Amino acid sequence: MTGRCSYLGGEVVPFRFSAEPLSDRIVLRLVGDCDRSSLPELQQAITSALADHPAVQLDLTAVGFLDSSGIHAMVTGYRHATQHGRTLYLTGASGVVSQVLTLTGVAELLAPPTPGHGHEH
């Protein structure tokens, strides 16, 4: 699945994601920049994944940029998940993306569950 093009490391990279269903969760691996142009696609991916799986892991390893639109999609997804007894969490953030998540409090809000406290993975 692909969305609009964005820049990652000076190279044009289309925003896209892949979905890997596992026995206890689905992993959405995001690639590119999570910004305003990717917002509808990201929101739809999160909502659809939450509808079909008890837990959704957003793997941000290949995300090079995250703005307020990406944060909005993740927080909206988190609210949707908690209202429906589901789990949404982030992994793999680094660099600027990790800093943005930490500064906004989203890193703590969407931290991976710990064994014995919520969904185990």
N, CA, C and O atoms as CSV, one atom per row, in Angstrom:
chain,resi,resn,atom,element,x,y,z
A,1,MET,N,N,0.855,-1.160,0.000
A,1,MET,CA,C,0.000,0.000,0.000
A,1,MET,C,C,0.903,1.225,0.000
A,1,MET,O,O,1.853,1.289,0.779
A,2,THR,N,N,0.629,2.169,-0.837
A,2,THR,CA,C,1.451,3.365,-0.898
A,2,THR,C,C,0.598,4.607,-0.845
A,2,THR,O,O,-0.572,4.599,-1.229
A,3,GLY,N,N,1.198,5.667,-0.367
A,3,GLY,CA,C,0.536,6.959,-0.314
A,3,GLY,C,C,1.344,7.951,-1.122
A,3,GLY,O,O,1.965,7.590,-2.122
A,4,ARG,N,N,1.337,9.187,-0.697
A,4,ARG,CA,C,2.052,10.228,-1.410
A,4,ARG,C,C,3.539,10.156,-1.110
A,4,ARG,O,O,3.963,9.520,-0.145
A,5,CYS,N,N,4.315,10.809,-1.942
A,5,CYS,CA,C,5.763,10.791,-1.760
A,5,CYS,C,C,6.179,11.764,-0.665
A,5,CYS,O,O,5.536,12.793,-0.458
A,6,SER,N,N,7.237,11.437,0.019
A,6,SER,CA,C,7.820,12.300,1.031
A,6,SER,C,C,9.332,12.154,0.961
A,6,SER,O,O,9.858,11.317,0.227
A,7,TYR,N,N,10.008,12.969,1.723
A,7,TYR,CA,C,11.467,12.934,1.714
A,7,TYR,C,C,11.978,12.247,2.968
A,7,TYR,O,O,11.510,12.524,4.073
A,8,LEU,N,N,12.930,11.359,2.794
A,8,LEU,CA,C,13.576,10.668,3.902
A,8,LEU,C,C,15.053,10.644,3.573
A,8,LEU,O,O,15.472,9.948,2.648
A,9,GLY,N,N,15.851,11.398,4.321
A,9,GLY,CA,C,17.279,11.443,4.064
A,9,GLY,C,C,17.609,12.046,2.706
A,9,GLY,O,O,18.583,11.638,2.074
A,10,GLY,N,N,16.805,13.021,2.241
A,10,GLY,CA,C,17.061,13.654,0.967
A,10,GLY,C,C,16.590,12.849,-0.231
A,10,GLY,O,O,16.663,13.330,-1.362
A,11,GLU,N,N,16.120,11.667,-0.014
A,11,GLU,CA,C,15.666,10.780,-1.086
A,11,GLU,C,C,14.147,10.736,-1.084
A,11,GLU,O,O,13.533,10.672,-0.019
A,12,VAL,N,N,13.537,10.769,-2.252
A,12,VAL,CA,C,12.083,10.681,-2.327
A,12,VAL,C,C,11.677,9.243,-2.007
A,12,VAL,O,O,12.089,8.299,-2.679
A,13,VAL,N,N,10.856,9.102,-0.960
A,13,VAL,CA,C,10.398,7.786,-0.514
A,13,VAL,C,C,8.889,7.857,-0.343
A,13,VAL,O,O,8.409,8.703,0.412
A,14,PRO,N,N,8.123,7.008,-1.008
A,14,PRO,CA,C,6.673,7.044,-0.804
A,14,PRO,C,C,6.315,6.543,0.590
A,14,PRO,O,O,6.901,5.579,1.082
A,15,PHE,N,N,5.338,7.213,1.227
A,15,PHE,CA,C,4.834,6.693,2.496
A,15,PHE,C,C,4.111,5.400,2.185
A,15,PHE,O,O,3.286,5.337,1.274
A,16,ARG,N,N,4.421,4.398,2.930
A,16,ARG,CA,C,3.749,3.116,2.758
A,16,ARG,C,C,3.835,2.344,4.068
A,16,ARG,O,O,4.536,2.731,5.002
A,17,PHE,N,N,3.115,1.266,4.102
A,17,PHE,CA,C,3.199,0.380,5.266
A,17,PHE,C,C,2.924,-1.027,4.805
A,17,PHE,O,O,2.299,-1.263,3.771
A,18,SER,N,N,3.405,-1.946,5.595
A,18,SER,CA,C,3.078,-3.346,5.371
A,18,SER,C,C,2.461,-3.867,6.655
A,18,SER,O,O,2.727,-3.352,7.741
A,19,ALA,N,N,1.647,-4.878,6.521
A,19,ALA,CA,C,0.965,-5.469,7.668
A,19,ALA,C,C,1.390,-6.918,7.793
A,19,ALA,O,O,1.330,-7.684,6.832
A,20,GLU,N,N,1.822,-7.283,8.994
A,20,GLU,CA,C,2.229,-8.653,9.273
A,20,GLU,C,C,1.391,-9.197,10.432
A,20,GLU,O,O,1.693,-8.921,11.594
A,21,PRO,N,N,0.353,-9.958,10.130
A,21,PRO,CA,C,-0.459,-10.541,11.204
A,21,PRO,C,C,0.315,-11.654,11.918
A,21,PRO,O,O,0.884,-12.540,11.280
A,22,LEU,N,N,0.324,-11.593,13.223
A,22,LEU,CA,C,0.919,-12.638,14.054
A,22,LEU,C,C,-0.200,-13.231,14.913
A,22,LEU,O,O,-1.337,-12.763,14.852
A,23,SER,N,N,0.104,-14.231,15.692
A,23,SER,CA,C,-0.942,-14.899,16.463
A,23,SER,C,C,-1.578,-13.991,17.507
A,23,SER,O,O,-2.765,-14.136,17.798
A,24,ASP,N,N,-0.818,-13.059,18.080
A,24,ASP,CA,C,-1.335,-12.226,19.164
A,24,ASP,C,C,-1.465,-10.749,18.811
A,24,ASP,O,O,-1.930,-9.963,19.636
A,25,ARG,N,N,-1.057,-10.348,17.585
A,25,ARG,CA,C,-1.107,-8.947,17.203
A,25,ARG,C,C,-0.870,-8.817,15.703
A,25,ARG,O,O,-0.554,-9.794,15.024
A,26,ILE,N,N,-1.025,-7.608,15.204
A,26,ILE,CA,C,-0.624,-7.300,13.838
A,26,ILE,C,C,0.439,-6.208,13.920
A,26,ILE,O,O,0.310,-5.262,14.697
A,27,VAL,N,N,1.461,-6.344,13.132
A,27,VAL,CA,C,2.530,-5.356,13.087
A,27,VAL,C,C,2.349,-4.525,11.821
A,27,VAL,O,O,2.359,-5.059,10.712
A,28,LEU,N,N,2.183,-3.220,11.992
A,28,LEU,CA,C,2.158,-2.300,10.862
A,28,LEU,C,C,3.532,-1.645,10.779
A,28,LEU,O,O,3.905,-0.863,11.654
A,29,ARG,N,N,4.282,-1.964,9.728
A,29,ARG,CA,C,5.616,-1.400,9.532
A,29,ARG,C,C,5.488,-0.182,8.625
A,29,ARG,O,O,5.195,-0.303,7.436
A,30,LEU,N,N,5.713,0.997,9.209
A,30,LEU,CA,C,5.576,2.246,8.479
A,30,LEU,C,C,6.912,2.624,7.853
A,30,LEU,O,O,7.970,2.406,8.442
A,31,VAL,N,N,6.850,3.194,6.653
A,31,VAL,CA,C,8.044,3.634,5.934
A,31,VAL,C,C,7.773,5.028,5.384
A,31,VAL,O,O,6.693,5.290,4.854
A,32,GLY,N,N,8.746,5.918,5.507
A,32,GLY,CA,C,8.613,7.268,4.969
A,32,GLY,C,C,8.316,8.272,6.062
A,32,GLY,O,O,8.676,8.070,7.221
A,33,ASP,N,N,7.661,9.351,5.687
A,33,ASP,CA,C,7.339,10.419,6.627
A,33,ASP,C,C,5.878,10.354,7.019
A,33,ASP,O,O,5.001,10.218,6.166
A,34,CYS,N,N,5.621,10.452,8.311
A,34,CYS,CA,C,4.246,10.510,8.809
A,34,CYS,C,C,3.899,11.983,8.969
A,34,CYS,O,O,4.215,12.610,9.980
A,35,ASP,N,N,3.246,12.515,7.952
A,35,ASP,CA,C,2.881,13.917,7.960
A,35,ASP,C,C,1.458,14.083,7.435
A,35,ASP,O,O,0.720,13.109,7.281
A,36,ARG,N,N,1.091,15.316,7.168
A,36,ARG,CA,C,-0.281,15.616,6.746
A,36,ARG,C,C,-0.709,14.819,5.517
A,36,ARG,O,O,-1.860,14.390,5.426
A,37,SER,N,N,0.201,14.620,4.580
A,37,SER,CA,C,-0.164,13.904,3.353
A,37,SER,C,C,-0.459,12.423,3.596
A,37,SER,O,O,-1.188,11.799,2.824
A,38,SER,N,N,0.103,11.867,4.658
A,38,SER,CA,C,-0.114,10.444,4.951
A,38,SER,C,C,-1.208,10.210,5.991
A,38,SER,O,O,-1.549,9.064,6.287
A,39,LEU,N,N,-1.757,11.289,6.546
A,39,LEU,CA,C,-2.721,11.173,7.642
A,39,LEU,C,C,-3.916,10.267,7.334
A,39,LEU,O,O,-4.181,9.355,8.117
A,40,PRO,N,N,-4.651,10.469,6.233
A,40,PRO,CA,C,-5.821,9.600,5.999
A,40,PRO,C,C,-5.448,8.126,5.886
A,40,PRO,O,O,-6.143,7.265,6.427
A,41,GLU,N,N,-4.359,7.834,5.190
A,41,GLU,CA,C,-3.939,6.447,5.015
A,41,GLU,C,C,-3.507,5.827,6.338
A,41,GLU,O,O,-3.831,4.673,6.620
A,42,LEU,N,N,-2.777,6.590,7.152
A,42,LEU,CA,C,-2.327,6.089,8.445
A,42,LEU,C,C,-3.514,5.848,9.373
A,42,LEU,O,O,-3.579,4.813,10.037
A,43,GLN,N,N,-4.446,6.787,9.424
A,43,GLN,CA,C,-5.628,6.607,10.278
A,43,GLN,C,C,-6.431,5.383,9.852
A,43,GLN,O,O,-6.875,4.607,10.699
A,44,GLN,N,N,-6.618,5.206,8.561
A,44,GLN,CA,C,-7.381,4.060,8.062
A,44,GLN,C,C,-6.677,2.749,8.390
A,44,GLN,O,O,-7.320,1.772,8.773
A,45,ALA,N,N,-5.358,2.729,8.240
A,45,ALA,CA,C,-4.600,1.512,8.540
A,45,ALA,C,C,-4.728,1.128,10.006
A,45,ALA,O,O,-4.922,-0.043,10.331
A,46,ILE,N,N,-4.621,2.108,10.885
A,46,ILE,CA,C,-4.715,1.837,12.325
A,46,ILE,C,C,-6.124,1.360,12.681
A,46,ILE,O,O,-6.283,0.367,13.390
A,47,THR,N,N,-7.140,2.062,12.192
A,47,THR,CA,C,-8.529,1.705,12.494
A,47,THR,C,C,-8.866,0.304,11.996
A,47,THR,O,O,-9.475,-0.486,12.717
A,48,SER,N,N,-8.472,0.001,10.773
A,48,SER,CA,C,-8.745,-1.328,10.211
A,48,SER,C,C,-8.028,-2.423,10.991
A,48,SER,O,O,-8.606,-3.474,11.266
A,49,ALA,N,N,-6.779,-2.176,11.344
A,49,ALA,CA,C,-6.019,-3.170,12.096
A,49,ALA,C,C,-6.648,-3.416,13.469
A,49,ALA,O,O,-6.740,-4.557,13.921
A,50,LEU,N,N,-7.080,-2.333,14.129
A,50,LEU,CA,C,-7.711,-2.478,15.445
A,50,LEU,C,C,-9.045,-3.214,15.368
A,50,LEU,O,O,-9.441,-3.877,16.327
A,51,ALA,N,N,-9.732,-3.105,14.253
A,51,ALA,CA,C,-11.015,-3.789,14.108
A,51,ALA,C,C,-10.844,-5.299,14.051
A,51,ALA,O,O,-11.742,-6.041,14.451
A,52,ASP,N,N,-9.698,-5.761,13.557
A,52,ASP,CA,C,-9.502,-7.184,13.324
A,52,ASP,C,C,-8.515,-7.872,14.263
A,52,ASP,O,O,-8.371,-9.094,14.219
A,53,HIS,N,N,-7.831,-7.097,15.113
A,53,HIS,CA,C,-6.779,-7.683,15.958
A,53,HIS,C,C,-6.833,-7.091,17.362
A,53,HIS,O,O,-7.155,-5.914,17.526
A,54,PRO,N,N,-6.520,-7.902,18.380
A,54,PRO,CA,C,-6.557,-7.400,19.751
A,54,PRO,C,C,-5.449,-6.402,20.054
A,54,PRO,O,O,-5.574,-5.592,20.973
A,55,ALA,N,N,-4.366,-6.459,19.286
A,55,ALA,CA,C,-3.240,-5.549,19.520
A,55,ALA,C,C,-2.623,-5.161,18.185
A,55,ALA,O,O,-2.525,-5.964,17.258
A,56,VAL,N,N,-2.209,-3.892,18.122
A,56,VAL,CA,C,-1.551,-3.362,16.930
A,56,VAL,C,C,-0.218,-2.755,17.356
A,56,VAL,O,O,-0.157,-1.877,18.217
A,57,GLN,N,N,0.836,-3.245,16.733
A,57,GLN,CA,C,2.179,-2.725,16.963
A,57,GLN,C,C,2.550,-1.861,15.765
A,57,GLN,O,O,2.578,-2.345,14.633
A,58,LEU,N,N,2.834,-0.584,16.010
A,58,LEU,CA,C,3.306,0.299,14.947
A,58,LEU,C,C,4.826,0.308,14.994
A,58,LEU,O,O,5.422,0.831,15.935
A,59,ASP,N,N,5.445,-0.267,13.984
A,59,ASP,CA,C,6.902,-0.318,13.897
A,59,ASP,C,C,7.369,0.913,13.127
A,59,ASP,O,O,7.111,1.044,11.930
A,60,LEU,N,N,8.056,1.811,13.825
A,60,LEU,CA,C,8.493,3.080,13.243
A,60,LEU,C,C,9.962,3.074,12.837
A,60,LEU,O,O,10.542,4.137,12.616
A,61,THR,N,N,10.564,1.913,12.736
A,61,THR,CA,C,11.987,1.803,12.417
A,61,THR,C,C,12.363,2.582,11.161
A,61,THR,O,O,13.430,3.195,11.124
A,62,ALA,N,N,11.523,2.574,10.140
A,62,ALA,CA,C,11.841,3.215,8.858
A,62,ALA,C,C,11.127,4.556,8.665
A,62,ALA,O,O,10.996,5.030,7.537
A,63,VAL,N,N,10.666,5.170,9.761
A,63,VAL,CA,C,10.039,6.489,9.678
A,63,VAL,C,C,11.111,7.530,9.977
A,63,VAL,O,O,11.764,7.479,11.019
A,64,GLY,N,N,11.286,8.477,9.053
A,64,GLY,CA,C,12.327,9.488,9.209
A,64,GLY,C,C,11.830,10.828,9.699
A,64,GLY,O,O,12.628,11.676,10.097
A,65,PHE,N,N,10.513,11.035,9.678
A,65,PHE,CA,C,9.941,12.316,10.079
A,65,PHE,C,C,8.537,12.077,10.603
A,65,PHE,O,O,7.790,11.250,10.079
A,66,LEU,N,N,8.193,12.817,11.649
A,66,LEU,CA,C,6.872,12.691,12.260
A,66,LEU,C,C,6.420,14.073,12.678
A,66,LEU,O,O,7.079,14.715,13.496
A,67,ASP,N,N,5.299,14.550,12.127
A,67,ASP,CA,C,4.788,15.850,12.533
A,67,ASP,C,C,3.514,15.681,13.352
A,67,ASP,O,O,3.154,14.568,13.736
A,68,SER,N,N,2.836,16.798,13.615
A,68,SER,CA,C,1.642,16.753,14.460
A,68,SER,C,C,0.525,15.910,13.852
A,68,SER,O,O,-0.302,15.364,14.582
A,69,SER,N,N,0.489,15.799,12.533
A,69,SER,CA,C,-0.527,14.959,11.897
A,69,SER,C,C,-0.309,13.489,12.223
A,69,SER,O,O,-1.263,12.766,12.508
A,70,GLY,N,N,0.942,13.047,12.181
A,70,GLY,CA,C,1.265,11.669,12.547
A,70,GLY,C,C,0.962,11.400,14.007
A,70,GLY,O,O,0.420,10.352,14.359
A,71,ILE,N,N,1.319,12.362,14.860
A,71,ILE,CA,C,1.018,12.242,16.292
A,71,ILE,C,C,-0.498,12.136,16.482
A,71,ILE,O,O,-0.979,11.299,17.246
A,72,HIS,N,N,-1.236,12.988,15.785
A,72,HIS,CA,C,-2.704,12.970,15.881
A,72,HIS,C,C,-3.265,11.591,15.509
A,72,HIS,O,O,-4.122,11.062,16.216
A,73,ALA,N,N,-2.791,11.017,14.421
A,73,ALA,CA,C,-3.274,9.702,13.991
A,73,ALA,C,C,-2.995,8.648,15.060
A,73,ALA,O,O,-3.839,7.790,15.322
A,74,MET,N,N,-1.833,8.708,15.669
A,74,MET,CA,C,-1.466,7.719,16.689
A,74,MET,C,C,-2.286,7.888,17.960
A,74,MET,O,O,-2.739,6.902,18.542
A,75,VAL,N,N,-2.480,9.136,18.397
A,75,VAL,CA,C,-3.267,9.382,19.610
A,75,VAL,C,C,-4.737,9.030,19.372
A,75,VAL,O,O,-5.381,8.453,20.247
A,76,THR,N,N,-5.266,9.369,18.209
A,76,THR,CA,C,-6.636,8.994,17.859
A,76,THR,C,C,-6.776,7.474,17.842
A,76,THR,O,O,-7.767,6.932,18.332
A,77,GLY,N,N,-5.783,6.788,17.276
A,77,GLY,CA,C,-5.782,5.329,17.269
A,77,GLY,C,C,-5.750,4.760,18.680
A,77,GLY,O,O,-6.439,3.785,18.980
A,78,TYR,N,N,-4.946,5.371,19.545
A,78,TYR,CA,C,-4.858,4.931,20.943
A,78,TYR,C,C,-6.222,5.065,21.628
A,78,TYR,O,O,-6.658,4.149,22.325
A,79,ARG,N,N,-6.885,6.188,21.435
A,79,ARG,CA,C,-8.205,6.393,22.050
A,79,ARG,C,C,-9.202,5.356,21.534
A,79,ARG,O,O,-9.978,4.790,22.304
A,80,HIS,N,N,-9.174,5.117,20.237
A,80,HIS,CA,C,-10.057,4.113,19.641
A,80,HIS,C,C,-9.769,2.730,20.238
A,80,HIS,O,O,-10.690,1.985,20.573
A,81,ALA,N,N,-8.491,2.404,20.364
A,81,ALA,CA,C,-8.101,1.101,20.913
A,81,ALA,C,C,-8.605,0.937,22.344
A,81,ALA,O,O,-9.190,-0.094,22.678
A,82,THR,N,N,-8.386,1.938,23.188
A,82,THR,CA,C,-8.787,1.807,24.586
A,82,THR,C,C,-10.302,1.743,24.736
A,82,THR,O,O,-10.806,1.055,25.624
A,83,GLN,N,N,-11.038,2.455,23.875
A,83,GLN,CA,C,-12.504,2.412,23.932
A,83,GLN,C,C,-13.048,1.045,23.548
A,83,GLN,O,O,-14.160,0.685,23.937
A,84,HIS,N,N,-12.273,0.283,22.790
A,84,HIS,CA,C,-12.731,-1.022,22.311
A,84,HIS,C,C,-11.953,-2.188,22.932
A,84,HIS,O,O,-12.001,-3.306,22.418
A,85,GLY,N,N,-11.246,-1.934,24.020
A,85,GLY,CA,C,-10.531,-2.993,24.715
A,85,GLY,C,C,-9.366,-3.563,23.918
A,85,GLY,O,O,-9.015,-4.732,24.074
A,86,ARG,N,N,-8.775,-2.750,23.078
A,86,ARG,CA,C,-7.648,-3.167,22.239
A,86,ARG,C,C,-6.378,-2.462,22.704
A,86,ARG,O,O,-6.430,-1.580,23.561
A,87,THR,N,N,-5.247,-2.851,22.141
A,87,THR,CA,C,-3.960,-2.272,22.496
A,87,THR,C,C,-3.274,-1.738,21.242
A,87,THR,O,O,-3.244,-2.409,20.210
A,88,LEU,N,N,-2.725,-0.535,21.337
A,88,LEU,CA,C,-1.936,0.062,20.267
A,88,LEU,C,C,-0.638,0.541,20.891
A,88,LEU,O,O,-0.655,1.262,21.889
A,89,TYR,N,N,0.489,0.146,20.307
A,89,TYR,CA,C,1.767,0.588,20.847
A,89,TYR,C,C,2.802,0.755,19.744
A,89,TYR,O,O,2.660,0.230,18.640
A,90,LEU,N,N,3.853,1.509,20.084
A,90,LEU,CA,C,4.910,1.857,19.139
A,90,LEU,C,C,6.203,1.132,19.463
A,90,LEU,O,O,6.509,0.874,20.627
A,91,THR,N,N,6.962,0.805,18.419
A,91,THR,CA,C,8.312,0.274,18.578
A,91,THR,C,C,9.196,0.846,17.473
A,91,THR,O,O,8.696,1.311,16.450
A,92,GLY,N,N,10.497,0.811,17.680
A,92,GLY,CA,C,11.465,1.112,16.641
A,92,GLY,C,C,11.752,2.568,16.364
A,92,GLY,O,O,12.524,2.861,15.452
A,93,ALA,N,N,11.170,3.500,17.104
A,93,ALA,CA,C,11.425,4.918,16.843
A,93,ALA,C,C,12.858,5.266,17.228
A,93,ALA,O,O,13.376,4.791,18.239
A,94,SER,N,N,13.492,6.105,16.404
A,94,SER,CA,C,14.842,6.550,16.716
A,94,SER,C,C,15.035,7.972,16.212
A,94,SER,O,O,14.188,8.502,15.492
A,95,GLY,N,N,16.137,8.580,16.586
A,95,GLY,CA,C,16.488,9.913,16.112
A,95,GLY,C,C,15.424,10.951,16.405
A,95,GLY,O,O,14.860,10.993,17.499
A,96,VAL,N,N,15.154,11.794,15.407
A,96,VAL,CA,C,14.190,12.883,15.547
A,96,VAL,C,C,12.793,12.356,15.875
A,96,VAL,O,O,12.066,12.966,16.659
A,97,VAL,N,N,12.422,11.238,15.283
A,97,VAL,CA,C,11.096,10.662,15.536
A,97,VAL,C,C,10.967,10.295,17.014
A,97,VAL,O,O,9.940,10.575,17.632
A,98,SER,N,N,11.979,9.684,17.572
A,98,SER,CA,C,11.964,9.326,18.986
A,98,SER,C,C,11.892,10.576,19.865
A,98,SER,O,O,11.180,10.590,20.869
A,99,GLN,N,N,12.628,11.622,19.489
A,99,GLN,CA,C,12.607,12.876,20.252
A,99,GLN,C,C,11.222,13.505,20.246
A,99,GLN,O,O,10.742,13.954,21.287
A,100,VAL,N,N,10.575,13.544,19.086
A,100,VAL,CA,C,9.224,14.104,18.983
A,100,VAL,C,C,8.255,13.307,19.860
A,100,VAL,O,O,7.442,13.885,20.581
A,101,LEU,N,N,8.348,11.996,19.794
A,101,LEU,CA,C,7.455,11.149,20.596
A,101,LEU,C,C,7.681,11.362,22.090
A,101,LEU,O,O,6.726,11.387,22.867
A,102,THR,N,N,8.928,11.513,22.489
A,102,THR,CA,C,9.243,11.734,23.898
A,102,THR,C,C,8.764,13.104,24.359
A,102,THR,O,O,8.134,13.217,25.411
A,103,LEU,N,N,9.059,14.153,23.580
A,103,LEU,CA,C,8.673,15.516,23.950
A,103,LEU,C,C,7.166,15.697,24.050
A,103,LEU,O,O,6.689,16.473,24.879
A,104,THR,N,N,6.422,14.998,23.225
A,104,THR,CA,C,4.961,15.125,23.238
A,104,THR,C,C,4.282,14.211,24.250
A,104,THR,O,O,3.082,14.338,24.492
A,105,GLY,N,N,5.040,13.289,24.843
A,105,GLY,CA,C,4.463,12.340,25.793
A,105,GLY,C,C,3.866,11.108,25.130
A,105,GLY,O,O,3.373,10.213,25.816
A,106,VAL,N,N,3.905,11.054,23.805
A,106,VAL,CA,C,3.320,9.928,23.086
A,106,VAL,C,C,4.166,8.668,23.258
A,106,VAL,O,O,3.626,7.562,23.239
A,107,ALA,N,N,5.471,8.812,23.424
A,107,ALA,CA,C,6.330,7.632,23.650
A,107,ALA,C,C,5.880,6.886,24.901
A,107,ALA,O,O,5.811,5.657,24.903
A,108,GLU,N,N,5.577,7.621,25.956
A,108,GLU,CA,C,5.114,6.995,27.201
A,108,GLU,C,C,3.690,6.466,27.045
A,108,GLU,O,O,3.385,5.363,27.501
A,109,LEU,N,N,2.822,7.239,26.407
A,109,LEU,CA,C,1.435,6.838,26.210
A,109,LEU,C,C,1.337,5.543,25.406
A,109,LEU,O,O,0.530,4.671,25.728
A,110,LEU,N,N,2.155,5.418,24.363
A,110,LEU,CA,C,2.088,4.262,23.470
A,110,LEU,C,C,3.293,3.334,23.638
A,110,LEU,O,O,3.741,2.702,22.681
A,111,ALA,N,N,3.806,3.263,24.859
A,111,ALA,CA,C,4.918,2.355,25.151
A,111,ALA,C,C,4.447,0.911,25.018
A,111,ALA,O,O,3.288,0.605,25.301
A,112,PRO,N,N,5.342,0.025,24.589
A,112,PRO,CA,C,4.969,-1.392,24.487
A,112,PRO,C,C,4.527,-1.930,25.845
A,112,PRO,O,O,5.086,-1.556,26.876
A,113,PRO,N,N,3.531,-2.801,25.843
A,113,PRO,CA,C,3.077,-3.407,27.098
A,113,PRO,C,C,4.192,-4.234,27.729
A,113,PRO,O,O,5.026,-4.813,27.033
A,114,THR,N,N,4.191,-4.275,29.032
A,114,THR,CA,C,5.167,-5.096,29.726
A,114,THR,C,C,4.506,-6.399,30.143
A,114,THR,O,O,3.310,-6.414,30.432
A,115,PRO,N,N,5.256,-7.492,30.180
A,115,PRO,CA,C,4.670,-8.782,30.581
A,115,PRO,C,C,3.966,-8.657,31.935
A,115,PRO,O,O,4.509,-8.104,32.891
A,116,GLY,N,N,2.754,-9.183,31.984
A,116,GLY,CA,C,1.972,-9.140,33.206
A,116,GLY,C,C,1.136,-7.881,33.364
A,116,GLY,O,O,0.312,-7.788,34.274
A,117,HIS,N,N,1.347,-6.898,32.469
A,117,HIS,CA,C,0.595,-5.637,32.522
A,117,HIS,C,C,0.027,-5.335,31.143
A,117,HIS,O,O,0.620,-4.580,30.373
A,118,GLY,N,N,-1.085,-5.909,30.843
A,118,GLY,CA,C,-1.681,-5.690,29.530
A,118,GLY,C,C,-1.295,-6.778,28.565
A,118,GLY,O,O,-0.974,-7.896,28.968
A,119,HIS,N,N,-1.327,-6.455,27.306
A,119,HIS,CA,C,-1.071,-7.417,26.238
A,119,HIS,C,C,0.403,-7.821,26.197
A,119,HIS,O,O,1.276,-6.955,26.141
A,120,GLU,N,N,0.683,-9.097,26.223
A,120,GLU,CA,C,2.058,-9.569,26.100
A,120,GLU,C,C,2.377,-9.787,24.643
A,120,GLU,O,O,1.510,-10.180,23.863
A,121,HIS,N,N,3.623,-9.534,24.268
A,121,HIS,CA,C,4.052,-9.737,22.893
A,121,HIS,C,C,5.389,-10.390,22.816
A,121,HIS,O,O,5.896,-10.633,21.721
